[in-house]
Amino acid sequence: MEFFIDSADIEAIRELCSFLPIDGVTTNPTIITKSGKEPEQVFAELCEALTEDQKIIAQVVATDYEGILAEADKIASIRGGKNIVVKIPVTREGLRAIPVVKAKGISVLATGIYSPDQAFWAAKAGADYLAPYVNRMCNYGDGVGQVIELVQTLAQYGMEAKVCAASFKNVDQVHQLLAAGVPSITVNPDTIRDMVGHPGTAIAVDEFTANWEKAYGRTTL
Ligand code: G3P
């Protein structure tokens, strides 16, 4: 399975990649604007911070068909196209563009998905990844359950598109999708930190050290 960081915060990306086997980074226009940097600078820093084996997944901003195609080509040229995936929202124009972008040999992630039915059509259009916005879907119903159902629907039809679950506000949402076997997921840095850090672990380690030091007068083996 693939685990991505949903962020353009280079410091957070470097920090998490320094101790976790991260498969790449996903961004969107809002995430890039939050960096306070020019998009070209963000992409350059991502290329520098990540290895070529880690994917960079970046989104088109244009909303018209021609514009989406042009921006897909632009994104696909980042880092010579190595492990680059173009995010295209599942609007009518986006759904029309997906098979055309795919036919050029460019990997596509269909994004802005609020329902399993939108995801189904993006899969049928040839998208490699489908990004349902789990937390936002929870505003309308059982977002987690709908995404689990989507994974099953794709398997049922032998569709190759992989769900890349996105938009999380807490660890439990992530946990439920991992437990259901979601093939890929993108999570913001704070929620990733919450996944790996537990106060109980720190207390246990402090206790080991204190007991060892009391018995042997040192804190190493
Ligand atoms: O990858 C999609 C994601 O960035 C949307 O997340 O937190 O804006 O719902 P959010």
Boltz pocket constraint, residues with backbone or C-beta under 6 A from the ligand:
constraints:
  - pocket:
      binder: B
      contacts: [[A, 6], [A, 26], [A, 27], [A, 28], [A, 31], [A, 131], [A, 133], [A, 135], [A, 136], [A, 166], [A, 167], [A, 168], [A, 186]]
      max_distance: 6.0
